[in-house]
Amino acid sequence: MLRIAVQSKGRLYEDTMALLAEADIKVSSSKRTLLVQSPNFPIEVLFLRDDDIPQSVASGVADLGIVGENEFVERAEDAEIIRRLGFSKCRISLAIPKAIDYKGVEWFNGKKIATSYPGILNDFLKKNNIKAEVHVITGSVEIAPGIGLADAIFDIVSSGSTLVSNNLKEVEVVMKSEALLIGNKQMDEDKKAVYATTYEVLVGLCKLIAPVAPFISDEMYIDLTGEESVHLAYFPKADETLLDDSLEERMDLVRKIVAMGRGVREKTRIKVRQPLSELLVDGAYEEKIGYMADLIKEELNVKNIKFEHAMDSYINYKLKPDFRAAGPVLGSKIKAFGAAIAKLDPKKALADLAKGALKLELNGEETEITENMVSSSVSAKEGFDVALENGVVVILDTQVTKELEEEGLARELVSKIQQMRKSKDFEMMDRIKIYICADDAVKAMVSDFADYIKSETLADAILEKEGLELFDINGHKTGLDVERV
């Protein structure tokens, strides 16, 4: 899963969301949403303040970021520019009151300059041998000269209307900025592959839609590739050598196993956040999907995938007639059918039915039995639960040990704390203190998982405190509160 950090509001947010929409990468957001997973692409979108994006990418919280060049340069974080995106263009300029007769950059000597970009400004002043007093403020920098806080400002200029409304004029353009796609220098190969795939899909999409959407496709293509025009590129041809039916078949099997495992969790009312020890899969599939075991583990939150060649030792199969389907076909032979399938080896019969029709002698007459005429069910031995679908069997070890229970509690506590961060409108990178009032079981878990909880929630400390609002943490009434450091 690739995680992309984007601005949570403003023009760059709007332009970024438009780019994702044009690429048919579906993402929804709201004021209180920090992290959203795309339902149709392996991407998570992290909504942050613009000045937090470079740090989140450099630290590995996000793999990629879409951020203004001005913020990237100002923050000077250890990330790399992957691509210039060509939108959300602006200038970072020095501006002074309109009434002043400006003769040149030397005017700024001895002056007070208000800015949100002290790093870029100080570099400019040093380069031009200007000694000025820099006042760092956030928010409405343009009002500083009007209230006597500064003689000039150094800020973003797009259309210039904000300067005009505050009786200012732009006198020095220090930097031109546009949206950048930045990346973590330590991004692993899998995530680089997701990025490369995304890029290939977007470029191909631009070529495909060029005849019917000539302008937007051209703008996207130039932004993505830096080439002159999509209309000078060759229209894509289908490359059938890239089709991999075997891979699609293996992936379909993995998705089916994951869906069946989730079904077992729902049936046994075990949350996905509660880790379990093991999922058993038919050993016959090991060669086909063994290398995807980590993916199944992650999706089902289990510690181990075991490819078991003796599944029968864990389960019992049972066959009976599907009377709705078999009754109209067999008529008076339905009773004999029930008796006949009761004598069969259920597993062998299911395998035969999966290959085609099964022939049984009913009332002295050979009769063809099809898969839809038989209803099958399975049951597992104590401590396990089983799912069967079209001949595929998975067995989930549903025994929750003390260690697993503690880990599940820790995950549930982290989830609750993250919800509290959202409800209090904390920013993604804000450090916090956690206050807790808990029973002995939760206290023991917090002691064992303190480092994990702090890491996941950006907490500097976990402190005990009485009189807190109570929450249900997997059946444990627990007082919780969070405070921004």
C-alpha positions in Angstrom: 0.0 0.0 0.0 1.4 3.4 -1.1 0.7 6.4 1.2 0.6 9.9 -0.3 0.6 13.0 1.8 -1.5 15.9 0.4 -2.5 19.3 1.6 -5.8 19.3 3.7 -7.2 22.5 2.3 -6.5 25.3 -0.1 -5.8 25.6 -3.8 -3.1 22.9 -3.9 -5.6 20.5 -2.2 -8.2 21.3 -4.9 -5.7 20.8 -7.7 -4.4 17.6 -6.2 -7.9 16.1 -5.8 -8.7 17.1 -9.4 -5.6 15.3 -10.6 -6.6 12.1 -8.6 -10.1 12.3 -10.0 -8.9 12.7 -13.6 -6.8 9.5 -13.0 -10.0 7.8 -11.7 -8.3 7.3 -8.3 -11.3 7.5 -6.0 -10.7 9.4 -2.7 -13.1 11.0 -0.3 -12.3 13.4 2.5 -13.9 15.4 5.2 -12.7 18.0 7.7 -12.0 15.4 10.4 -10.4 12.8 8.1 -6.7 12.3 8.3 -6.2 9.1 6.4 -8.4 7.7 3.5 -7.9 4.6 1.5 -8.8 4.6 -2.1 -11.5 1.9 -2.8 -10.2 1.2 -6.3 -6.4 1.6 -6.1 -3.7 0.5 -3.6 -3.2 4.0 -2.2 -3.8 5.7 1.1 -4.1 9.5 1.1 -2.9 11.4 4.2 -4.4 14.9 4.6 -1.9 17.3 6.4 -1.0 20.9 6.8 1.3 21.9 3.9 4.3 22.5 6.2 4.0 19.0 7.7 4.1 17.2 4.3 8.0 17.3 3.7 8.6 16.0 7.3 6.0 13.2 6.9 7.7 12.0 3.7 11.3 12.4 5.0 10.4 10.5 8.2 8.6 7.6 6.4 5.1 8.4 7.7 4.2 8.9 4.0 5.9 7.4 0.9 5.1 10.3 -1.4 3.9 13.8 -1.0 2.4 16.5 -3.2 3.6 19.8 -1.9 4.4 23.3 -3.0 8.0 23.9 -4.0 8.2 26.8 -1.5 7.3 24.5 1.4 9.8 21.8 0.3 12.6 24.3 0.0 11.7 26.0 3.3 11.5 22.8 5.3 14.8 21.5 3.9 13.8 17.9 4.8 15.7 14.8 3.5 13.3 13.9 0.7 13.8 13.9 -3.0 11.9 15.6 -5.9 10.5 12.9 -8.1 8.5 15.1 -10.5 7.5 18.7 -11.1 3.7 18.6 -11.5 3.2 22.0 -13.3 0.1 23.1 -11.4 -0.6 25.4 -8.4 2.1 27.9 -9.6 2.9 31.0 -7.6 5.7 33.4 -6.7 7.4 34.0 -3.4 8.0 37.7 -3.4 9.0 40.7 -1.3 6.3 43.4 -1.1 6.2 46.9 0.4 3.6 49.6 0.9 2.5 51.2 -2.4 3.5 54.7 -1.4 7.2 53.9 -1.1 9.5 54.9 -4.0 11.4 51.6 -4.4 14.9 52.0 -6.0 16.3 48.5 -5.5 17.0 45.6 -3.1 19.3 47.8 -0.9 16.1 49.4 0.4 15.6 46.4 2.7 18.8 47.2 4.7 17.8 47.8 8.3 14.1 47.1 7.6 11.7 44.6 9.4 10.3 41.9 7.1 7.4 39.7 8.1 7.3 36.2 6.7 6.3 32.5 7.1 9.4 31.5 5.0 12.4 32.6 7.0 14.7 30.0 5.5 14.2 31.1 1.9 14.2 34.8 2.9 17.5 34.6 4.9 19.2 32.8 2.0 18.1 35.6 -0.3 19.2 38.4 2.1 22.6 36.7 2.6 23.1 36.3 -1.1 22.4 40.0 -1.7 24.4 41.2 1.4 21.3 42.7 3.0 21.0 43.0 6.8 17.4 43.1 7.7 15.3 42.0 10.8 13.2 38.9 10.0 9.9 38.5 11.9 8.5 35.0 11.6 4.7 35.0 11.8 2.0 32.5 10.7 -1.3 33.4 9.1 -2.1 36.7 7.5 1.4 38.1 6.8 0.1 40.8 4.4 -1.4 42.8 7.3 1.9 43.2 9.1 2.9 46.6 7.5 -0.5 48.1 8.0 -0.5 47.4 11.8 3.1 48.6 12.2 4.6 45.1 12.8 6.9 45.3 9.8 8.1 47.5 7.0 7.7 44.8 4.3 6.5 41.2 3.8 7.9 38.1 2.1 5.0 35.8 1.1 3.2 33.8 -1.6 1.8 35.8 -4.5 -0.6 34.2 -7.0 -2.8 36.9 -8.6 -1.6 39.8 -6.5 -5.1 40.7 -5.4 -4.3 40.2 -1.7 -1.4 42.7 -2.0 -3.6 45.2 -3.7 -6.3 45.0 -1.0 -3.6 45.7 1.7 -2.1 48.6 -0.2 1.1 46.7 -1.0 3.1 46.2 -4.2 5.4 43.4 -5.3 8.9 44.5 -5.8 11.2 41.4 -5.8 10.3 37.9 -7.0 12.7 35.7 -5.0 11.4 32.3 -6.1 8.9 30.7 -8.5 7.0 27.7 -7.1 4.8 24.9 -8.4 3.5 21.6 -7.1 6.1 18.9 -6.6 5.8 15.1 -6.2 8.4 14.3 -3.5 9.4 10.9 -2.3 11.1 9.2 0.7 14.7 8.3 -0.2 14.3 5.0 1.6 11.1 3.9 -0.2 11.2 0.1 -0.6 11.0 -1.7 -4.0 7.3 -2.7 -3.6 6.2 0.9 -3.1 8.4 2.1 -6.0 6.6 -0.5 -8.1 3.2 0.9 -7.1 4.5 4.4 -8.0 5.8 3.2 -11.4 2.5 1.4 -12.1 0.5 4.5 -11.2 2.7 6.6 -13.5 2.3 4.1 -16.4 -1.5 3.9 -15.9 -1.8 7.7 -15.9 0.4 8.2 -19.0 -1.5 5.5 -20.8 -4.8 7.0 -19.8 -3.8 10.4 -21.2 -3.1 8.8 -24.6 -6.3 6.8 -24.6 -8.6 9.8 -23.8 -6.6 12.3 -26.0 -9.0 12.0 -29.0 -12.1 12.8 -26.9 -10.6 15.0 -24.2 -7.8 16.8 -26.1 -7.1 19.6 -23.6 -7.2 18.0 -20.2 -5.3 14.9 -21.6 -2.6 17.2 -23.0 -2.2 19.2 -19.8 -1.9 15.9 -17.7 0.5 14.3 -20.2 2.9 17.3 -20.3 2.8 17.6 -16.5 3.6 13.9 -16.1 6.2 13.4 -18.9 7.6 16.9 -19.6 7.2 16.1 -23.4 5.8 18.5 -25.9 2.2 17.1 -26.3 0.2 14.0 -26.0 -1.0 14.6 -29.5 2.5 13.9 -30.8 2.7 10.6 -29.0 1.7 7.2 -30.5 -1.7 5.9 -29.6 -1.2 2.9 -27.3 -1.4 -0.6 -28.6 -2.6 -3.6 -26.6 0.4 -5.7 -25.5 -0.9 -9.2 -25.0 2.5 -10.4 -23.7 1.7 -8.5 -20.5 -1.4 -10.6 -19.8 -0.7 -13.2 -17.1 -3.7 -15.5 -16.7 -1.7 -17.6 -14.1 -1.1 -14.5 -11.9 -4.8 -13.5 -12.2 -5.8 -17.0 -11.1 -3.4 -17.0 -8.1 -4.6 -13.5 -7.1 -8.3 -14.6 -7.4 -7.5 -17.5 -5.0 -5.8 -15.2 -2.5 -8.8 -12.8 -2.5 -11.1 -15.7 -2.0 -9.1 -17.0 0.9 -9.0 -13.6 2.5 -12.8 -13.1 2.0 -13.5 -16.5 3.6 -11.2 -15.8 6.5 -13.0 -12.5 7.1 -16.3 -14.3 6.9 -15.1 -16.7 9.7 -14.1 -13.7 11.8 -17.6 -12.1 11.3 -19.3 -15.4 12.2 -17.3 -15.9 15.4 -17.5 -12.1 16.2 -13.7 -11.6 16.4 -12.7 -8.2 15.2 -10.0 -7.8 12.6 -8.0 -5.7 15.0 -7.8 -8.8 17.3 -4.7 -10.8 16.1 -5.0 -14.5 15.8 -2.3 -17.1 15.7 -2.8 -19.1 12.5 -4.8 -19.7 9.3 -4.7 -23.2 7.8 -4.9 -23.4 4.0 -4.9 -26.6 1.9 -1.3 -27.6 1.2 -2.2 -28.2 -2.4 -2.1 -24.4 -2.9 1.4 -23.8 -1.4 3.3 -23.9 -4.6 0.7 -21.6 -6.3 0.3 -18.9 -3.6 3.0 -19.6 -1.0 4.9 -16.5 -1.8 1.7 -14.4 -1.1 1.4 -15.7 2.4 2.5 -12.3 3.9 -0.3 -10.6 2.0 -2.9 -13.0 3.5 -1.4 -12.5 7.0 -1.6 -8.8 6.7 -5.2 -8.8 5.4 -6.5 -11.2 8.0 -4.2 -10.1 10.9 -2.9 -13.6 11.7 0.6 -14.5 12.8 1.1 -17.4 10.5 -0.2 -19.1 7.4 0.2 -22.9 7.5 -0.2 -24.9 4.3 -1.7 -28.1 5.7 -1.7 -31.3 3.7 -3.9 -33.1 6.2 -6.9 -30.8 6.4 -9.2 -33.7 7.2 -7.7 -34.0 10.6 -9.2 -30.6 11.5 -12.6 -30.8 9.9 -15.7 -32.9 9.2 -17.6 -32.7 5.9 -21.4 -33.4 5.6 -23.4 -33.7 2.4 -27.1 -33.6 2.0 -29.5 -33.1 -0.9 -30.4 -29.6 -2.0 -34.1 -30.3 -2.2 -35.0 -27.1 -4.1 -32.6 -28.0 -6.9 -32.7 -31.8 -6.8 -36.4 -32.3 -6.1 -37.8 -31.3 -9.5 -35.1 -33.3 -11.3 -35.1 -36.5 -9.2 -38.8 -36.7 -8.2 -39.5 -40.0 -6.5 -35.8 -40.8 -6.4 -35.0 -38.0 -3.9 -35.2 -40.3 -0.9 -32.8 -42.8 -2.4 -30.5 -39.9 -3.3 -30.3 -38.8 0.3 -29.4 -42.3 1.4 -26.8 -42.7 -1.4 -24.9 -39.5 -0.7 -24.8 -40.3 3.0 -22.6 -43.3 2.2 -20.1 -41.3 0.1 -16.8 -40.0 1.1 -17.8 -36.3 1.3 -14.4 -34.9 0.3 -14.0 -37.2 -2.7 -17.6 -36.5 -3.8 -17.1 -32.8 -3.6 -13.9 -33.1 -5.7 -15.7 -35.2 -8.3 -18.6 -32.7 -8.4 -16.2 -29.9 -8.9 -14.8 -31.7 -12.0 -18.2 -32.5 -13.4 -21.2 -34.6 -12.8 -21.3 -37.5 -10.4 -23.2 -40.7 -11.3 -25.1 -42.6 -8.6 -27.4 -45.6 -8.8 -30.8 -44.6 -7.5 -33.7 -47.1 -7.4 -31.7 -49.4 -9.7 -31.1 -46.6 -12.3 -27.9 -44.8 -13.0 -28.5 -41.1 -12.4 -26.4 -38.1 -13.1 -25.9 -35.7 -10.1 -24.7 -32.1 -10.6 -23.0 -29.8 -8.1 -26.1 -27.6 -7.6 -28.1 -30.7 -6.4 -25.8 -31.2 -3.3 -25.6 -29.0 -0.3 -22.3 -29.3 1.7 -21.3 -28.1 5.2 -18.2 -28.4 7.2 -17.4 -28.2 10.9 -14.1 -27.9 12.7 -12.7 -29.3 15.9 -12.8 -27.2 19.0 -10.7 -24.0 18.9 -11.0 -23.8 15.1 -13.6 -22.5 12.7 -13.8 -23.5 9.0 -15.1 -22.0 5.8 -15.8 -23.9 2.6 -16.5 -22.4 -0.8 -16.4 -24.1 -4.2 -14.0 -26.7 -3.0 -11.7 -24.2 -1.2 -11.3 -24.8 2.5 -9.7 -22.4 5.1 -9.5 -23.1 8.8 -8.9 -20.3 11.3 -7.5 -20.9 14.7 -9.9 -18.8 16.8 -8.2 -19.4 20.2 -7.2 -16.1 21.7 -4.2 -16.5 24.0 -3.3 -14.0 26.8 -0.6 -12.6 24.6 -2.9 -12.2 21.6 -5.6 -10.7 23.8 -3.2 -8.1 25.1 -2.1 -7.2 21.5 -5.8 -6.9 20.5 -6.3 -4.5 23.5 -3.3 -2.4 22.4 -4.7 -2.1 18.9 -8.1 -1.2 20.2 -6.7 1.4 22.5 -4.6 2.9 19.7 -7.7 3.1 17.5 -9.6 4.9 20.2 -6.8 7.4 20.8 -6.6 8.1 17.1 -10.3 8.8 17.0 -9.9 11.2 20.0 -7.1 13.0 18.1 -9.4 13.5 15.1 -12.3 14.7 17.3 -10.0 17.3 18.9 -8.8 18.5 15.5 -5.1 17.7 16.2 -2.8 17.8 13.3 -1.2 14.6 12.0 2.3 15.4 13.4 1.2 16.9 16.7 2.8 15.2 19.7 0.5 14.3 22.6 0.2 13.1 26.2 -2.1 10.2 26.9 -4.1 10.1 30.2 -5.6 6.8 31.3 -7.5 5.2 34.1 -7.8 1.5 33.7 -8.3 -1.9 35.3 -5.4 -4.3 36.0 -5.7 -6.1 32.6 -5.5 -2.9 30.6 -2.7 -1.5 32.9 -0.7 -4.7 32.2 -1.2 -4.3 28.5 -0.1 -0.7 28.5 3.0 -1.6 30.4 3.9 -4.3 27.8 2.9 -2.3 24.7 3.9 1.2 25.8 6.5 1.7 23.1 4.0 0.5 20.4 1.2 2.8 21.7 3.5 5.8 21.8 4.9 5.2 18.4 1.5 4.7 16.7 -0.1 7.8 18.4 2.9 10.1 18.5 2.7 10.2 22.3 5.5 11.5 24.5 4.0 10.0 27.7 1.2 7.7 29.1 0.1 9.0 32.5 -2.5 7.8 35.0 -5.3 10.1 35.9 -8.7 9.8 37.7 -12.0 11.1 36.6 -11.7 10.6 32.9 -14.4 9.9 30.4 -15.0 6.2 30.1 -14.7 4.1 26.9 -15.2 0.5 26.1 -11.9 -1.1 25.1 -12.8 -4.7 24.2 -15.1 -5.0 27.3 -12.9 -3.1 29.6 -14.2 0.3 30.9 -11.3 2.6 30.5 -10.9 6.3 31.2 -9.0 8.1 28.4 -8.0 11.6 27.4 -5.3 13.1 25.2 -3.6 16.5 25.3 -1.5 18.2 22.8 2.1 18.8 24.0 
